[in-house]
Amino acid sequence: MRKISILILFIYPHLSVAQTDTNAAVAKKDPLIIKYMVSSDFTFTLGNLRSFTTINKGQLELEKRVIGSKIFAQYRYGIIDSTVNSNELTTSLMVSLFPKNRVYGFINGGFETSFLRGIAYRGYGGLGAGFRAVKTENHEFEPYINFLYEYNKYRDPIETTPDTNYVLQTFRGVVGWTGLHRLVKKKLIIAHNFKYQQSLTIAENFRFEGSISISYPIIKILSVKAGFTGSYENVVPAGRRNEDFIWTLGIALSNL
């Protein structure tokens, strides 16, 4: 028994070191990737509002081999007079499964409110899949599909469906893409996104949005940027326009 005890005391430290080395190797192969972006833009808009406003954004991405998450928030602010403003808040959360794979799944949800577009509350949640069609050091292109449930409460009656009594609920199918290109020795970054959303229960209820931006670094993680966003909603409350166009110019703190 004494000999066995001595043998265990001799072997255990080596087993501990080996286990520590194995855990370190696994952690090294699957590091936690952290990406972030904080930006502030001055804008000029056409559509529901023709004025200068500001848009402030924040985004945080956490990614490992099995699971990843993306949190996004945007706040647009601008006051025209005591009764009209362009205040708009948008937030979203996406949790992806095996995000480093060529094909990955995700669940997502979010809400928004917009005085500008007459939306008192819009909430949604669903699931989908993304496809890493292009993933290189300088170029990324990811199409995706998404199926979700959506609840809308408007500030005014809806012109196209007046019997909804300010509330519209629907299931949607969504198709879109995200793209990123690093040019001029990775200093000039072009990002583009597009999303089309179609109601699965009401054919005339659809909307789409597209954006493109160009950024160039002042220092390593601080960049100046300019962009354009266009959107169209076929179902809007009374007194609101279907389309909105936004030109932006601002700065961003980011490692994306």
C-alpha positions as CSV (number, residue, x, y, z in Angstrom):
1,M,0.0,0.0,0.0
2,R,2.9,2.3,0.8
3,K,4.4,1.7,-2.6
4,I,1.1,2.5,-4.3
5,S,0.8,5.8,-2.4
6,I,4.3,6.8,-3.4
7,L,3.6,6.0,-7.0
8,I,0.4,8.1,-7.0
9,L,2.3,11.0,-5.5
10,F,4.9,10.7,-8.2
11,I,2.4,10.4,-11.1
12,Y,-0.2,13.0,-10.0
13,P,1.8,16.2,-10.6
14,H,2.6,15.0,-14.1
15,L,-1.0,14.2,-14.9
16,S,-2.0,17.7,-13.6
17,V,0.6,19.4,-15.9
18,A,-0.5,17.3,-18.8
19,Q,-4.2,18.2,-18.2
20,T,-3.3,21.9,-17.9
21,D,-1.3,21.8,-21.1
22,T,-4.3,20.0,-22.9
23,N,-6.8,22.6,-21.7
24,A,-4.5,25.4,-22.8
25,A,-4.1,23.9,-26.2
26,V,-7.9,23.5,-26.6
27,A,-8.4,27.1,-25.5
28,K,-5.8,28.3,-27.9
29,K,-7.4,26.4,-30.8
30,D,-10.8,28.0,-29.9
31,P,-10.1,31.6,-28.8
32,L,-12.9,34.0,-27.9
33,I,-13.1,36.5,-30.7
34,I,-14.3,40.0,-29.7
35,K,-15.4,42.6,-32.2
36,Y,-16.9,46.0,-31.5
37,M,-18.1,49.2,-33.1
38,V,-19.2,52.5,-31.7
39,S,-20.1,55.3,-34.2
40,S,-21.7,58.7,-34.4
41,D,-23.0,60.2,-37.6
42,F,-24.5,63.5,-38.8
43,T,-27.1,62.8,-41.3
44,F,-29.3,64.4,-44.0
45,T,-32.6,62.6,-44.7
46,L,-35.2,62.7,-47.4
47,G,-38.6,61.0,-47.0
48,N,-40.7,61.3,-43.8
49,L,-38.2,64.0,-42.6
50,R,-36.1,66.5,-44.5
51,S,-33.6,67.6,-41.9
52,F,-30.3,67.1,-40.2
53,T,-30.2,64.5,-37.5
54,T,-27.7,62.4,-35.6
55,I,-27.4,58.6,-35.6
56,N,-25.5,56.8,-32.8
57,K,-24.7,53.1,-33.1
58,G,-23.1,50.4,-30.9
59,Q,-22.3,46.8,-31.8
60,L,-20.6,44.0,-29.9
61,E,-19.8,40.5,-31.3
62,L,-18.6,37.5,-29.3
63,E,-17.6,34.4,-31.2
64,K,-16.3,30.9,-30.4
65,R,-16.4,27.7,-32.4
66,V,-19.8,26.5,-31.0
67,I,-21.7,29.7,-30.2
68,G,-21.6,33.4,-31.0
69,S,-23.6,36.5,-30.3
70,K,-24.2,39.9,-31.8
71,I,-25.8,42.8,-29.9
72,F,-26.8,45.9,-31.8
73,A,-28.3,49.2,-30.8
74,Q,-29.0,52.4,-32.8
75,Y,-30.6,55.7,-31.7
76,R,-31.5,58.5,-34.2
77,Y,-32.1,61.9,-32.6
78,G,-33.4,65.2,-34.0
79,I,-36.0,67.7,-33.0
80,I,-37.8,69.9,-35.5
81,D,-40.2,71.7,-33.2
82,S,-42.1,71.0,-30.0
83,T,-44.5,68.4,-31.6
84,V,-42.3,66.8,-34.4
85,N,-39.1,64.9,-33.9
86,S,-37.2,62.1,-35.5
87,N,-36.4,60.0,-32.4
88,E,-35.9,56.4,-33.3
89,L,-34.5,53.5,-31.3
90,T,-33.6,50.1,-32.7
91,T,-32.1,47.1,-30.8
92,S,-31.5,43.5,-31.8
93,L,-29.8,40.3,-30.5
94,M,-28.6,37.4,-32.6
95,V,-27.2,34.1,-31.1
96,S,-25.6,31.9,-33.7
97,L,-24.7,28.2,-33.6
98,F,-21.3,27.1,-35.0
99,P,-20.7,30.6,-36.4
100,K,-17.4,29.7,-37.9
101,N,-18.9,27.0,-40.2
102,R,-19.6,27.6,-43.8
103,V,-23.3,27.2,-43.0
104,Y,-24.5,28.2,-39.5
105,G,-27.9,28.6,-37.7
106,F,-29.1,31.5,-35.6
107,I,-32.0,32.7,-33.5
108,N,-32.7,36.4,-33.4
109,G,-35.0,39.0,-31.9
110,G,-35.4,42.7,-31.3
111,F,-37.6,45.7,-31.1
112,E,-37.8,49.3,-32.3
113,T,-39.8,52.4,-31.9
114,S,-39.9,55.4,-34.2
115,F,-41.8,58.7,-34.0
116,L,-40.5,59.4,-37.5
117,R,-42.2,56.4,-39.1
118,G,-45.2,56.3,-36.7
119,I,-44.2,53.1,-35.0
120,A,-45.1,53.0,-31.3
121,Y,-43.7,49.5,-30.9
122,R,-42.3,46.8,-33.2
123,G,-41.1,43.5,-31.8
124,Y,-40.0,40.4,-33.6
125,G,-38.3,37.0,-33.0
126,G,-37.4,34.0,-35.1
127,L,-34.7,31.7,-36.5
128,G,-32.7,31.4,-39.6
129,A,-29.5,30.3,-41.4
130,G,-26.4,32.1,-42.7
131,F,-24.0,31.1,-45.5
132,R,-20.4,32.1,-45.6
133,A,-20.3,32.3,-49.4
134,V,-17.0,34.3,-49.4
135,K,-14.7,34.4,-46.4
136,T,-11.1,35.6,-47.1
137,E,-8.7,38.0,-45.4
138,N,-10.0,40.9,-47.5
139,H,-13.5,39.9,-48.6
140,E,-16.6,38.7,-46.8
141,F,-20.1,38.0,-48.2
142,E,-22.8,36.2,-46.3
143,P,-26.3,35.7,-47.6
144,Y,-29.0,34.6,-45.1
145,I,-32.6,33.5,-44.7
146,N,-34.8,34.2,-41.7
147,F,-38.3,33.3,-40.6
148,L,-39.9,35.3,-37.8
149,Y,-43.0,36.5,-36.0
150,E,-43.6,40.2,-35.9
151,Y,-45.9,42.5,-33.8
152,N,-46.5,46.1,-34.8
153,K,-48.4,48.8,-33.0
154,Y,-48.7,52.1,-34.9
155,R,-49.4,55.6,-33.7
156,D,-52.1,56.2,-36.4
157,P,-54.4,53.9,-38.4
158,I,-52.9,51.9,-41.2
159,E,-54.1,53.3,-44.6
160,T,-53.9,50.0,-46.5
161,T,-55.5,47.9,-43.8
162,P,-57.8,50.2,-41.8
163,D,-59.5,47.3,-39.9
164,T,-56.3,46.5,-38.0
165,N,-57.0,49.1,-35.3
166,Y,-53.4,50.3,-35.1
167,V,-52.1,46.8,-34.6
168,L,-50.6,44.4,-37.2
169,Q,-49.3,40.9,-36.5
170,T,-47.7,38.7,-39.1
171,F,-45.2,36.0,-39.9
172,R,-42.4,37.0,-42.2
173,G,-39.8,35.5,-44.5
174,V,-36.6,37.4,-44.8
175,V,-33.7,37.2,-47.3
176,G,-30.6,39.3,-47.3
177,W,-26.9,39.6,-47.2
178,T,-24.0,41.3,-45.4
179,G,-20.7,42.1,-47.2
180,L,-17.3,43.6,-46.3
181,H,-14.3,44.5,-48.4
182,R,-10.9,45.7,-47.2
183,L,-9.0,47.5,-49.9
184,V,-5.9,49.7,-50.2
185,K,-3.8,47.5,-47.8
186,K,-6.9,47.0,-45.7
187,K,-7.3,50.7,-44.9
188,L,-10.3,51.5,-47.1
189,I,-13.3,49.4,-45.9
190,I,-16.5,49.1,-47.9
191,A,-19.5,47.5,-46.1
192,H,-22.9,46.8,-47.7
193,N,-26.1,45.2,-46.5
194,F,-29.5,44.4,-47.9
195,K,-32.7,42.9,-46.4
196,Y,-36.1,42.1,-48.0
197,Q,-38.9,41.2,-45.7
198,Q,-42.2,39.6,-47.0
199,S,-45.3,38.9,-44.9
200,L,-46.3,35.3,-45.3
201,T,-50.0,36.1,-44.6
202,I,-50.5,39.5,-46.4
203,A,-49.1,39.7,-49.9
204,E,-49.0,43.6,-50.0
205,N,-47.1,43.8,-46.7
206,F,-43.5,43.9,-47.6
207,R,-40.5,46.2,-47.0
208,F,-36.8,46.3,-47.9
209,E,-33.7,48.2,-46.8
210,G,-30.2,48.6,-48.2
211,S,-27.1,50.4,-47.1
212,I,-23.5,51.0,-48.1
213,S,-20.7,52.7,-46.2
214,I,-17.1,53.6,-46.8
215,S,-14.6,54.1,-43.9
216,Y,-10.9,55.1,-43.7
217,P,-8.8,55.0,-40.5
218,I,-7.4,58.2,-38.9
219,I,-5.5,56.0,-36.4
220,K,-5.6,52.2,-35.9
221,I,-9.2,51.8,-34.6
222,L,-10.6,55.3,-35.3
223,S,-12.1,56.0,-38.7
224,V,-14.0,58.6,-40.7
225,K,-16.9,57.2,-42.6
226,A,-19.7,58.1,-45.0
227,G,-22.7,56.1,-46.0
228,F,-26.1,55.9,-47.6
229,T,-29.3,54.0,-46.5
230,G,-32.5,53.6,-48.4
231,S,-35.7,51.9,-47.1
232,Y,-39.2,51.3,-48.3
233,E,-42.3,50.0,-46.4
234,N,-45.4,49.2,-48.3
235,V,-47.6,49.3,-45.2
236,V,-47.4,52.6,-43.2
237,P,-49.7,54.5,-40.9
238,A,-51.7,57.5,-42.2
239,G,-49.7,60.5,-42.9
240,R,-46.3,58.7,-43.3
241,R,-44.3,58.2,-46.5
242,N,-43.3,54.8,-47.7
243,E,-39.7,55.6,-48.4
244,D,-36.8,57.1,-46.4
245,F,-33.3,58.0,-47.6
246,I,-30.4,58.8,-45.3
247,W,-26.9,60.2,-46.1
248,T,-24.4,60.0,-43.2
249,L,-21.0,61.4,-42.4
250,G,-19.3,60.6,-39.1
251,I,-16.6,58.8,-37.1
252,A,-16.3,55.2,-35.8
253,L,-14.3,53.4,-33.1
254,S,-14.1,49.8,-34.4
255,N,-12.1,46.7,-34.9
256,L,-14.5,45.1,-37.4
